[in-house]
C-alpha cells in the first residue's frame, strides 16, 4: 500500500506540473506564484517558474531546483533567482541562476550561476560561475569560475578559473587559471597559470607558468616557468626555466639552455650539458655546458667556448688555455 500511495502522489504531482505548464501567460500584472507572465510579476518565492517576459520581483530565492526563465528584469528584494536570467538582474543581497546568467547583474553581496555568466556582473563579495565567465566581472572579494574566463575579471582579493583565460585578470592578492592565459594577469602577491602565458604577467611577489611564458613577465621576488620563458622577464631575486630566450634581469638566473641577454648581478647558471648563447653579465657565470658569445663577470666558467670571457678569473675546462685572467677566448 505504501508504494501505491507514493506512486499516486507522484502521478498527482506530475499532473499538477503539466497542468501548470499549460497555463496561458498572464498579461500586464500577476501577483503570486503564477508560472508564466508577460508584464510585471510579484511573488514572495518562486516555485516551478515557467517564463517571465518583463519584470519578475521576488522577496526570496526560488525553491530548489530553480526553474524557468526571466527575460527582462529580475529584481530581488532582497534575493532573486531562476534557472535562466537574460537581461538585467539586481538584488539587495544577491542573484542566483541555476543555469545561465546573461546581461547585467548587480548583487551587493554576490551574483552567480551554475553554468555561465555573460555580460557585466558586480558582486560586493563575489561573482562566480560553475561554468565560464564572459564579459566584465568585478567581485569585491573575488571573481571565479570552474571553466574559462574571457574579458575583464577583477577581484579585490583574487581572480581565478579552472580553464583558460583571454583578456585581463587582476586580483589584489592573486590571479590565475588552471589552463592557458592569453592577455594580462596582475596579482598583488602572485599571478600564475597551470598552462602557458602569452602576454603580460605581473606578480608583486612572484609570477609563473606551468608551461611556456611568452611576452613580458615581472615578479617582485621570483619568476619561473616549466617550459620556455621567451621575451622580457624581470625578477627581484631569482628567475629560472628549462629554456630562456630574450632579455632577462634578476639577482640570480638559471636555465638548461638560454639565448639572449642576461643581467644577473649575483649568479648565472646553465645546468650540466646545457648551452648558452648571447651576452651575460654576472658576478659568477657558471656554464656547465657550451658557451657561444660573451660573458662578463668576476668569475667565468664554461666547459666549451665559442666566444669571449671577460673577468678576473676565466676558465674553459675543455681548452688548450683552460685558465686565464682578464680575458679568455675560444672557437670550439
TITOR-205618 format. One line per 2 residues: number of its first residue (from 1); for each residue x, y, z of N, C-alpha, C. Coordinates in pm, whole numbers, plus 32768, in hexadecimal, padded with zeros to 4 digits. Each point is the difference from the previous one (the first is absolute). Last residue first. Layout:
! residues N
NUM	X/Y/Z/X/Y/Z/X/Y/Z | ...
This chain:
! residues 332
332	A170/8A78/7427/7FCC/7F76/7FF7/7F6E/8001/7FD3 | 8159/8169/805C/7FB9/7FF4/7F7F/7FC7/7F74/7FED
330	80BE/8181/81A0/7FFC/7F7D/7FC4/7FB0/8000/7F80 | 80F3/8136/81CA/7FB6/7FF8/7F84/8001/7F71/7FCB
328	8069/8177/81C6/8014/7F7B/7FC4/7FA5/7FF7/7F86 | 80CE/818A/8185/7FB9/7FDA/7F87/8023/7F71/7FD7
326	806A/80C4/81C4/7FD4/8071/7FAE/7FAD/7FD4/7F86 | 813A/7E89/80D7/7FC4/8076/803E/7FD6/8064/7F95
324	8019/7DD7/7FCE/8042/807F/7FE2/7FBE/8070/804F | 8001/7DBC/7F97/7FF6/8067/8068/804F/807C/7FD6
322	7FD6/7E79/7EDE/7F89/7FF4/8055/7FF1/806F/8068 | 80E5/7F96/7E26/8021/8063/8066/7F89/8008/8060
320	7FE5/7ECB/7EAC/8092/7FFC/800B/8032/806A/8062 | 7E13/7F1D/8035/8047/8063/7FAE/8096/7FED/8012
318	7E3A/7F72/80FA/802C/7FB5/7F8B/8040/8062/7F9D | 7F6A/80B1/819B/803A/7F7F/8027/8032/7FAF/7F8A
316	7FE3/820A/806E/7FC4/7FAF/7F97/803B/7F75/8011 | 7FEA/81F0/812C/8020/7F72/7FF7/7FB1/7FC1/7F8E
314	80A8/81F1/8101/7FBA/7FC9/7F8C/802D/7F6F/7FEA | 800A/81C5/8175/8025/7F74/7FEC/7FAC/7FC8/7F90
312	7FE0/81C9/8045/8079/7FEB/8050/8034/7F73/7FEF | 7EE5/80B6/7E66/7FF1/7FFE/8090/8083/7FED/8047
310	7EEE/7FAA/7E0C/8046/8074/8038/7FEA/7FFF/8097 | 7FD7/7EA4/7E2E/7FE8/8016/808D/8051/8079/802E
308	7F3C/7F3C/7E02/805F/8045/8057/7FCC/8000/8090 | 7FAE/7EA8/7E39/7FE6/808B/8022/8069/8034/805F
306	7F6C/7E24/7FC6/800A/803D/7F7B/7FDA/8092/8013 | 8083/7E3C/8155/7FEB/808E/7FE5/8010/801F/7F6C
304	7FA2/7E63/81A4/8036/8020/7F7B/7FD9/808F/7FDF | 7FBF/7F84/81BB/8045/7F87/7FD4/803D/8015/7F77
302	7FC0/818E/8171/7FB5/7FB5/7F9E/804F/7F83/7FDB | 7FF7/81D8/8167/8023/7F74/7FE8/7FA7/7FC9/7F92
300	80AF/81E8/8112/7FB8/7FC6/7F90/802F/7F71/7FEC | 800A/81B8/817D/8027/7F76/7FE2/7FA8/7FCD/7F8F
298	7FDB/81C1/8063/807B/7FEA/804C/8037/7F75/7FE3 | 7EE5/80CA/7E75/7FED/7FED/808F/8085/7FF8/8048
296	7EF2/7FE0/7DFE/804D/8063/8048/7FE5/7FED/8095 | 7FCA/7EF4/7DF8/7FDF/8008/808E/805E/8062/8043
294	7F4C/7F73/7DE4/8052/804C/805E/7FCA/7FF2/808E | 7FD7/7EA3/7E3E/7FE6/808C/8019/805C/8037/806B
292	7F66/7E0E/7FE8/8016/8046/7F82/7FDE/8092/8017 | 8066/7E1A/8132/7FE6/808F/7FF8/801F/8033/7F75
290	7F82/7E08/8111/8042/804D/7F97/7FD6/8092/8004 | 7FF2/7ED9/81B6/7FEF/7FC8/7F7B/804B/8053/7F9C
288	7FA2/806E/81D4/802F/7F75/8007/7FE8/7FB8/7F7B | 803D/8204/80D3/7FC3/7FBD/7F8D/8038/7F74/7FF7
286	7FEA/81C9/8141/8023/7F73/8011/7FB6/7FAE/7F97 | 8093/820D/80A7/7FC0/7FBE/7F8F/802E/7F6E/8001
284	7FF9/81AF/8175/802F/7F7A/7FDD/7FAC/7FCC/7F8D | 7FC5/81BD/806D/8078/7FEC/8051/803F/7F79/7FE1
282	7EEF/80D4/7E75/7FE3/7FCD/8086/8082/7FF8/804F | 7F13/804C/7DF7/804F/8051/805D/7FD8/7FD6/808D
280	7FDB/7F3F/7DDA/7FDA/7FF7/808D/805F/8053/8053 | 7F4F/7F92/7DDD/8053/8051/8059/7FCB/7FF0/808E
278	7FDB/7E94/7E58/7FDA/808B/8012/8063/804A/8056 | 7F6E/7DEC/7FF9/8029/8051/7F8F/7FD0/808E/8012
276	8047/7DF4/8107/7FE1/808D/800A/8033/8047/7F85 | 7F7A/7DE4/80CE/8045/805D/7FA6/7FD2/808E/8019
274	802C/7DE7/8104/7FAC/8065/7FC2/8051/805C/7FA6 | 8093/7E8B/812A/7FE7/7FE0/7F73/7F9F/8061/7FBC
272	7FF5/803B/8201/805B/7FA3/7FBD/7FCF/7FDE/7F74 | 7F47/81D0/80B7/800E/7F79/8037/805C/7FA8/7FA9
270	8017/821C/8051/7FCB/7FA3/7F9C/801D/7F73/8033 | 7FEB/8207/80FE/8028/7F73/7FF3/7FB9/7FBD/7F8C
268	808F/81F0/811F/7FBC/7FCB/7F8A/8032/7F73/7FE8 | 7FFF/81A7/819B/8023/7F79/7FD1/7FAE/7FDC/7F84
266	8018/81C8/80E6/803B/7FA0/805D/8032/7F81/7FBD | 7F2A/8170/7F06/8071/8035/804F/8043/7F9A/805C
264	7EFA/7FE2/7E2E/7FEB/7FBD/8081/8073/8026/805C | 7F27/8044/7DF8/803C/8057/8065/7FDD/7FC4/8088
262	8004/7F62/7DD4/7FE4/7FDF/808B/8049/8063/805A | 7F4E/7FA2/7DE0/804E/8057/8057/7FD4/7FE6/808F
260	7FDE/7E89/7E6A/7FD7/808A/8010/8060/804E/8057 | 7F71/7DE7/7FF9/802A/8052/7F8F/7FD1/808E/801A
258	8041/7DF5/810A/7FDB/808C/7FFF/803A/8045/7F85 | 7F99/7E01/8121/8030/8040/7F86/7FCF/8091/8000
256	7FC9/7F13/8188/8048/7F95/7FBB/803F/8037/7F81 | 7FB1/814A/81A4/7FB7/7FB9/7F98/8052/7F88/7FD3
254	7FE3/81E0/8172/8032/7F7E/7FD8/7FA7/7FBD/7F99 | 808E/81E1/8151/7FB2/7FC4/7F94/803D/7F7B/7FDB
252	7FFA/81C2/8187/8038/7F80/7FD4/7FA5/7FC4/7F97 | 7FB1/81B7/8081/8078/7FF1/804E/8048/7F7F/7FDC
250	7EE7/80C9/7E7D/7FE0/7FD2/8087/8082/7FF6/804D | 7F31/8055/7DE6/8045/8046/806C/7FCD/7FCB/8085
248	7FFE/7FA9/7DB3/7FDE/7FD7/8087/8053/804D/8066 | 7F55/7FB2/7DCB/804A/8055/805C/7FD1/7FE8/808F
246	7FED/7E8A/7E6D/7FD9/808C/8002/805A/8052/8059 | 7F88/7DF5/8024/801C/803D/7F7F/7FCE/8090/8002
244	8054/7E10/813B/7FEF/8091/7FFF/8024/8035/7F76 | 7F75/7E09/810F/8033/8049/7F8C/7FE0/8095/800E
242	7FA4/7ECF/8167/8056/7FA9/7FAF/8040/804A/7F8A | 7F94/812E/819A/7FAD/7FAB/7FAC/805D/7FA1/7FB5
240	7FF8/81C7/8189/8035/7F88/7FC2/7F99/7FB4/7FB2 | 80A0/81C8/8164/7FA8/7FCF/7F95/8040/7F85/7FC2
238	8020/8167/81DE/802B/7F97/7FA5/7F9B/7FDF/7F96 | 8004/81A0/8128/8065/7FA4/8033/802D/7F9B/7F99
236	7ECA/815E/7F87/8053/803F/8065/806F/7FA6/8032 | 7F34/7FF1/7E04/7FDE/7FD2/8086/8060/803D/8065
234	7F4D/7FFC/7DCD/8048/8048/8069/7FD0/7FCB/8087 | 7FF5/7FA6/7DB8/7FDA/7FD3/8085/8059/8042/8067
232	7F5F/7FEA/7DCC/8046/804E/8065/7FCD/7FD6/8089 | 8000/7EB6/7E59/7FD8/808C/8000/8055/804E/8060
230	7F7F/7DF3/8023/802C/8043/7F86/7FCC/808F/7FFF | 8045/7E1B/8130/7FE1/808D/8012/803B/8049/7F88
228	7F65/7DE2/803A/8058/806A/7FD0/7FCE/8088/802C | 7F6A/7E5E/8112/802F/7FF0/7F77/8065/806B/7FDC
226	7F2B/7FF0/81AB/8024/7F74/7FEB/8033/7FE3/7F75 | 802E/81D6/8128/7FAA/7FBA/7FA2/8030/7F71/7FF2
224	8039/81F4/814D/8028/7F80/7FC9/7F9A/7FC5/7FA1 | 80B3/81A4/8180/7FBC/7FEB/7F82/802E/7F7B/7FC6
222	8011/8162/81E8/8026/7F91/7FAB/7FAA/7FF0/7F86 | 7FF6/818C/812C/806E/7FB0/8036/802C/7F95/7F9D
220	7EBF/8136/7F6F/8044/8050/8065/8076/7FB7/803E | 7F56/7FAF/7E0B/7FE6/7FC9/8084/804E/804D/8067
218	7F54/800F/7DD3/8042/8044/806F/7FD6/7FBE/8082 | 7FF5/7FCD/7DB3/7FE5/7FC6/8083/8051/8048/806A
216	7F52/7FFF/7DCE/8040/804C/806B/7FD7/7FC5/8085 | 8005/7ECF/7E49/7FD8/808C/8008/8051/804A/8067
214	7F88/7DEE/7FFD/802A/804B/7F8A/7FCB/808F/800A | 804D/7E0B/8109/7FDF/808A/8022/8038/8058/7F91
212	7F6B/7DCC/804A/8054/806C/7FCE/7FCF/8087/8032 | 7F66/7E79/8125/8032/7FEA/7F79/805F/806E/7FD7
210	7F37/800C/81A8/8027/7F74/7FF8/8038/7FDB/7F78 | 8022/81EC/80EE/7FAD/7FB2/7FA7/8031/7F70/8000
208	8025/81FF/8138/8032/7F86/7FC4/7F9B/7FBA/7FA9 | 80A6/81B0/8181/7FAF/7FDF/7F8C/8038/7F82/7FC0
206	8019/814A/81F5/8030/7FA2/7F9C/7F9E/7FE9/7F8F | 7FED/816D/8150/8067/7FA9/8039/8037/7FA2/7F95
204	7EC4/8134/7F6F/8049/804F/8061/806F/7FB3/8045 | 7F56/7F9F/7E09/7FDF/7FD6/8087/8054/804D/8064
202	7F5B/7FEC/7DD2/8047/804B/8067/7FCF/7FD0/8088 | 7FF5/7F9D/7DBC/7FE0/7FCD/8085/8057/8049/8065
200	7F53/7FFF/7DCF/8043/8046/806D/7FD3/7FC4/8083 | 8003/7EF9/7E21/7FD5/8088/801C/8054/803F/806C
198	7F8B/7E02/7FB0/8026/804F/7F8A/7FCC/808D/8018 | 8059/7E14/8126/7FD9/808D/7FFF/8035/803F/7F7F
196	7F75/7DE3/80B1/805E/8063/7FCA/7FC6/808C/8006 | 7F61/7E7E/8154/802D/7FEA/7F77/8067/8068/7FD6
194	7F35/800E/81AD/802E/7F76/7FF5/8034/7FDF/7F77 | 8017/81F1/80EA/7FA5/7FA7/7FBA/803B/7F73/7FFD
192	802A/820D/811E/8034/7F89/7FC1/7F97/7FAC/7FBF | 809D/81BE/8163/7FB3/7FE6/7F87/803B/7F86/7FBD
190	800C/8124/8208/802F/7FA4/7F98/7FA1/7FF4/7F8C | 7FF0/8161/815C/8065/7FA5/8035/8035/7FA6/7F92
188	7ECB/813B/7F7A/8049/804C/8064/806D/7FAE/8043 | 7F58/7FB1/7E06/7FE4/7FD0/8087/8052/804C/8065
186	7F53/7FE1/7DD1/803D/8055/8065/7FD9/7FCA/808A | 8004/7F81/7DC4/7FDF/7FD4/8086/804F/8053/8064
184	7F5C/7FF4/7DCE/8048/8041/806D/7FD0/7FC8/8084 | 7FF6/7F09/7E0B/7FD7/8085/802B/805A/8033/806E
182	7F7F/7E10/7F82/8023/8058/7F91/7FD0/808C/8027 | 805F/7E05/8107/7FD9/808D/8003/8031/8045/7F82
180	7F81/7DDB/80B1/8056/8064/7FBF/7FC7/808D/8011 | 7F72/7E8D/8165/802B/7FE6/7F77/8060/806A/7FCD
178	7F34/800A/81B7/803A/7F7C/7FF4/8037/7FE0/7F77 | 7FF3/81F5/80E7/7FA5/7F9E/7FC5/8048/7F7A/7FF5
176	8023/8211/811A/8034/7F8A/7FBD/7F93/7FA7/7FC8 | 80A3/81BC/8165/7FB2/7FE8/7F87/803B/7F86/7FBB
174	800B/8120/820D/8030/7FA9/7F96/7FA2/7FF4/7F8B | 7FEF/8156/816D/8064/7FA1/8031/8035/7FAB/7F8D
172	7ECD/8145/7F8F/804D/8046/8064/806C/7FA9/803F | 7F55/7FB5/7E08/7FDA/7FDD/8088/8057/8047/8064
170	7F68/7FD0/7DC7/8043/804D/8068/7FCA/7FD8/8087 | 8009/7F93/7DBE/7FE2/7FC9/8083/804D/8052/8067
168	7F5F/8021/7DD3/8044/8039/8073/7FD0/7FBE/8080 | 7FFC/7F0C/7E11/7FDC/8087/8029/8055/8030/8073
166	7F7B/7E03/7F97/8023/805E/7F96/7FD3/808A/802C | 8059/7DDF/80D0/7FD9/808C/800F/802F/8051/7F8A
164	7F7E/7DD2/80AA/8058/8061/7FC0/7FCD/808D/8016 | 7F6D/7E93/8163/8021/7FE8/7F74/8067/8063/7FCB
162	7F3F/8004/81C2/8036/7F7A/7FEE/802C/7FE2/7F72 | 8005/81E8/8112/7FAB/7FA7/7FB3/8041/7F78/7FEE
160	8014/820F/8127/8034/7F80/7FD2/7F9A/7FAF/7FB4 | 809D/81D8/8147/7FB6/7FDB/7F88/8038/7F7D/7FCD
158	8002/8143/81F4/8036/7FA9/7F97/7FA1/7FE8/7F8E | 7FE2/8160/8165/8065/7FA3/8035/803A/7FAC/7F90
156	7EC9/813D/7F80/8049/8048/8067/806C/7FAD/8042 | 7F64/7FB3/7E04/7FD9/7FD6/8086/8051/8049/8068
154	7F6E/7FF3/7DC9/8045/8046/806B/7FC9/7FCF/8086 | 8009/7FAC/7DBE/7FDA/7FC4/807F/8052/803F/806F
152	7F6E/8028/7DD3/8044/8047/806D/7FCA/7FC8/8083 | 8005/7ED9/7E3B/7FD9/808B/8012/8056/8042/8069
150	7F95/7DF8/7FF3/8012/804C/7F84/7FCF/808E/8015 | 8072/7DFA/80F9/7FED/808E/801A/801E/804C/7F80
148	7F62/7DDA/807F/8056/8065/7FC5/7FDD/808D/802F | 7F64/7E71/8138/8029/7FF2/7F75/805C/8071/7FD5
146	7F3A/7FE3/81B3/8036/7F7B/7FEE/8035/7FE9/7F73 | 7FFA/81E5/8102/7FAE/7FA5/7FB1/8042/7F77/7FFB
144	8005/8221/8105/8037/7F7F/7FDC/7F9E/7FA7/7FB8 | 808F/81EA/8126/7FB5/7FD8/7F89/803C/7F7D/7FD0
142	7FFC/813B/81F5/8036/7FAE/7F94/7FA3/7FEC/7F8C | 7FDD/8150/8172/8064/7FA2/8033/803B/7FAF/7F8D
140	7ECF/8141/7F83/8044/8045/806C/806B/7FAB/8042 | 7F71/7FC8/7DFE/7FD9/7FCD/8082/804E/8045/806D
138	7F74/801B/7DCE/8045/8040/806E/7FC9/7FCB/8083 | 800B/7FB3/7DBC/7FD6/7FCA/8081/8054/8040/806E
136	7F75/800B/7DCF/8042/804F/8067/7FC9/7FD3/8086 | 800D/7EB4/7E57/7FD7/808C/8006/8054/804D/8063
134	7F8E/7DF1/8013/8019/8047/7F83/7FD2/8090/800F | 806C/7E0A/811F/7FE0/808E/800B/8027/8044/7F7D
132	7F71/7DDD/807E/805F/8067/7FD6/7FCC/808C/801E | 7F58/7E52/810B/8037/7FF4/7F7A/8066/806D/7FE4
130	7F20/7FF7/8197/802F/7F76/7FF6/803D/7FE3/7F79 | 7FFE/81EB/80F1/7FB8/7FAA/7FA2/8038/7F74/8006
128	7FFB/821A/8110/8031/7F7A/7FE5/7FA9/7FB3/7FA1 | 8090/81E8/8129/7FB9/7FD5/7F89/8037/7F76/7FDD
126	7FF6/813D/81ED/803B/7FB7/7F90/7FA2/7FE7/7F8E | 7FDA/8142/8182/805F/7F9B/8030/803F/7FB7/7F8B
124	7EDC/814B/7F89/8048/803F/806E/8064/7FA3/8041 | 7F6D/7FE2/7DFE/7FDA/7FC5/807F/8051/803F/806F
122	7F6C/803C/7DCC/8045/8034/8075/7FCB/7FBC/807C | 8010/7FD5/7DB4/7FD0/7FD3/8083/8056/803B/806E
120	7F7F/7FEE/7DC6/8040/8052/8066/7FC5/7FD8/8086 | 801A/7EAF/7E5D/7FD5/808A/8000/8051/8053/805F
118	7F8F/7DE7/8029/802A/804C/7F8B/7FCB/808E/8008 | 804F/7E00/8112/7FD9/808B/8015/803A/8050/7F8C
116	7F80/7DCB/804F/804F/8072/7FD1/7FC5/8085/802D | 7F7E/7E51/8100/804A/7FEA/7F84/8050/807E/7FDD
114	7F07/7FFF/8189/8031/7F77/8001/804F/7FDE/7F84 | 7FE7/81F6/80D4/7FB1/7FA4/7FAF/803E/7F76/8007
112	7FF9/821A/810E/803D/7F86/7FCD/7FA0/7FAA/7FB2 | 807E/81D6/8157/7FB6/7FD8/7F89/8042/7F83/7FC8
110	7FEF/8146/81F4/803A/7FAA/7F9A/7FA4/7FE3/7F8D | 7FEB/816B/8162/804D/7F94/803E/803D/7FA7/7F95
108	7F0A/816C/7F67/8054/803A/8068/804D/7F99/8052 | 7F56/7FE1/7E00/7FE3/7FC0/8080/805A/8038/806B
106	7F5D/802C/7DDC/8031/8052/806D/7FD6/7FC0/8083 | 802B/7FA2/7DBF/7FDC/7FCC/8084/8042/8054/806B
104	7F7B/7FDD/7DC9/803C/8053/8068/7FCE/7FCD/8086 | 801D/7EBD/7E54/7FD5/808B/8001/804E/8050/8066
102	7F8C/7DE5/8019/802F/8051/7F8F/7FCA/808D/800C | 803F/7DFA/80FE/7FDF/808B/801F/803E/8057/7F93
100	7F6C/7DCB/8053/8050/806D/7FC6/7FCA/8089/8029 | 7F8D/7E59/8111/803F/7FE0/7F80/8053/8076/7FD0
98	7F1C/801F/8198/8031/7F75/8009/8041/7FD3/7F7E | 7FEF/81F1/80DD/7FC2/7FB6/7F92/8036/7F72/8004
96	7FE0/81CB/8160/8030/7F7A/7FE0/7FB0/7FC5/7F8D | 8081/81E0/8146/7FBC/7FC8/7F8B/803B/7F77/7FE5
94	7FD9/8181/81C6/8046/7FB4/7F9A/7FA7/7FC7/7F94 | 7FAC/816B/8163/8069/7FA8/8035/8049/7FB5/7F91
92	7EBC/8130/7F81/8037/8049/8072/806E/7FAE/8044 | 7FA0/7FC4/7DF7/7FCD/7FD2/8080/803F/804D/8071
90	7FB3/7FD5/7DB7/8030/804E/8071/7FC0/7FCB/807F | 8046/7FB6/7DBB/7FE1/7FC0/8080/803B/8053/806F
88	7F79/800A/7DC9/8039/8046/8073/7FD3/7FBA/807F | 801E/7EF7/7E3B/7FD9/808D/8004/8049/8048/806E
86	7F81/7DFF/7FEA/8033/803F/7F86/7FCF/808F/7FFD | 802A/7E1D/813E/7FE0/808E/8006/8045/8043/7F8B
84	7F68/7DEC/80B6/8040/8058/7F9E/7FD2/808F/8017 | 7F87/7EC5/8141/805F/7FAB/7FB8/804F/8054/7F9D
82	7F69/8109/81A0/7FB6/7FAE/7FA1/8063/7FA0/7FC2 | 7FC5/81B2/819E/8046/7F9A/7FB4/7FA2/7FB8/7FA2
80	8058/8199/81B7/7FB4/7FCA/7F91/8052/7F97/7FB7 | 7FD1/8153/81EA/8044/7F99/7FB2/7FA6/7FD2/7F8E
78	7F89/8150/8164/808C/801D/7FDA/8040/7F9D/7FA0 | 7EE3/8089/7F6B/7FEE/8059/8073/7FF7/7FAE/8081
76	8092/7FE4/7DC7/7FF7/7FBD/8081/7FFA/8063/8072 | 7FA6/7FD4/7DC7/801C/8058/806F/7FE9/7FB7/8083
74	8040/7FD6/7DC4/7FEB/7FAD/8076/802E/8052/8078 | 7F6E/806F/7DE1/803A/802A/8080/7FDA/7F9E/806D
72	8017/7F6B/7E09/7FDC/8089/8020/8048/802C/807D | 7F75/7E1A/7F92/803A/804E/7F91/7FD0/808F/8012
70	8027/7E11/811A/7FD7/808C/800A/8048/804C/7F93 | 7F78/7DD9/8061/8051/8069/7FC2/7FC3/8088/801B
68	7FF4/7DDE/80EE/7FC8/806F/7FB6/8065/8065/7FCF | 8041/7ECE/81C9/7FD2/7FE6/7F78/7FDB/8083/7FBB
66	811C/7F0F/81CF/7FCA/8076/7FBD/7FDD/7FDF/7F70 | 7FF2/7E84/817F/805C/8043/7FA4/7FBE/8079/7FC0
64	7FCB/8035/81A4/8053/7FA7/7FAF/7FAD/7F8E/7FC7 | 7F48/81FE/8075/8013/7F7A/8036/8058/7FAF/7FA3
62	8042/8215/7FF8/7F9F/7F97/7FDD/801D/7F7D/8049 | 8079/81E7/80DB/8030/7FA9/7F95/7F9D/7F91/7FE4
60	7F3B/81C8/80CB/8065/7F9E/8025/8025/7FA9/7F88 | 7ED4/8176/7FDD/8039/801F/8082/8075/7FA3/801F
58	7F52/80AE/7E05/7FEF/7F9D/8069/803F/8031/8082 | 7F5B/808C/7DDF/802A/8035/8080/7FE4/7F97/806B
56	8030/8049/7DC8/7FDF/7F9F/8067/803B/8031/8084 | 7F74/80C5/7DF0/8040/8018/8081/7FD1/7F96/8064
54	800A/7FB7/7DEB/7FE1/8080/803F/804E/8010/8080 | 7F6A/7E43/7F2B/8030/8063/7FA0/7FD9/8089/8036
52	8032/7DF4/80D1/7FD3/8089/8013/8043/8056/7F96 | 7F8B/7DCF/8069/8046/8069/7FB6/7FC1/8087/8021
50	7FE4/7E57/812A/8005/7FE3/7F71/8052/8069/7FB7 | 8009/7F36/8218/7FEE/8072/7FA6/8007/7FD2/7F6F
48	7FFB/7F15/81CF/7FDA/7FD1/7F7B/7FDE/8074/7FA2 | 802A/80C5/81B3/8000/7F6E/8002/7FCB/7FD1/7F79
46	80B7/81E9/811F/7FD5/7FB5/7F89/800D/7F6A/8013 | 7F95/81A4/815B/806A/7F9F/7FE3/7FD2/7FA5/7F90
44	7F12/819D/806A/805A/7FF4/8072/8075/7FA7/7FDE | 7F03/812B/7E87/7FF2/7F83/8049/8062/7FFD/8074
42	7F34/8121/7E2B/8027/8014/808A/7FE7/7F7F/804D | 8033/80CF/7DE0/7FDC/7F8F/8056/8039/8019/808B
40	7F8A/810B/7E07/8038/800A/8086/7FCC/7F8E/8056 | 8017/7FBA/7DF1/7FE7/807D/8044/8046/8003/8086
38	7F60/7E5A/7F0B/8035/8066/7FA5/7FDF/8088/803D | 802A/7DE6/80CE/7FCB/8088/8001/8046/8053/7F95
36	7FBC/7DF2/8103/8023/8043/7F82/7FBD/8088/7FF7 | 7FD7/7ECE/818B/807C/7FD8/7FBC/802A/8056/7F8A
34	7F10/8080/81E6/7FCE/7FD6/7F7D/807A/7FE9/7FA6 | 7FC3/807E/81F8/8059/7F9F/7FBF/7FC6/7FCB/7F7D
32	7F95/81FA/80D1/7FFF/7F77/802E/8054/7FA7/7FA8 | 7F1F/81AD/7F3C/802B/7FFC/808B/7FF4/7F70/8030
30	801C/8131/7E12/7FDE/7F83/8044/803B/8005/808D | 7F98/8145/7E1B/8020/7FF7/808E/7FD5/7F7A/8037
28	802B/8066/7E08/8008/807D/804D/802C/7FEB/8090 | 7F43/7E4E/7EFC/8034/807E/7FCD/8003/806B/806E
26	802C/7DCA/7FFC/7FB0/8071/802F/803E/8081/7FC9 | 801D/7E01/7F21/8043/806E/8044/7F9D/806B/802D
24	7F5E/7DFC/7FDE/8025/806D/7FA6/8045/8071/804C | 8011/7DE9/8088/7FB4/807A/8019/802D/806F/7FA2
22	80BD/7E3D/802B/7FA5/801B/7F90/7FB0/807F/8014 | 8130/7F4F/8149/804D/8025/7F89/7FA5/8027/7F8C
20	7F3D/7F58/818C/8038/8084/8017/804C/8032/7F86 | 7F59/7E4B/8001/7F92/805F/7FF4/8032/808E/8010
18	8131/7EA8/803F/7FDB/8008/7F73/7F8F/8064/7FEB | 8083/7FA4/81B8/8068/804B/7FB8/7FDE/8010/7F6E
16	7EE4/7EF5/8108/7FF4/808C/8027/8066/8057/7FB7 | 800F/7E2F/7FC7/7F8A/8038/7FBC/7FF1/8094/8020
14	814D/7F11/80E1/8023/800F/7F72/7F8E/803F/7FB3 | 7FB6/7F95/81C5/805D/8070/7FF2/8025/8019/7F6F
12	7EF4/7E8B/8061/7FB4/807B/8017/8059/807A/7FEE | 80C9/7E58/7FE9/7FAA/8016/7F8B/7FB2/8082/800D
10	8102/7F72/816D/8056/802C/7F91/7FAF/801F/7F85 | 7F23/7F48/8171/8029/8089/801D/8057/8039/7F90
8	7F80/7E3C/7FE8/7F8C/8056/7FEA/8024/8092/8016 | 8142/7EB9/8060/7FEA/800A/7F70/7F8D/805E/7FE0
6	8051/7F9D/81C3/806D/8052/7FC9/7FEE/8016/7F6B | 7ED4/7EDE/80D8/7FE8/808A/8028/806A/805E/7FC8
4	8032/7E30/7FBF/7F90/8031/7FAE/7FE5/8092/8020 | 813C/7F1F/8103/8037/801E/7F7A/7F93/8034/7FA3
2	7F7E/7F72/81B4/8059/8074/8008/8034/802A/7F78 | 7EFF/7E76/8036/7FAE/8078/8000/8057/8080/8000
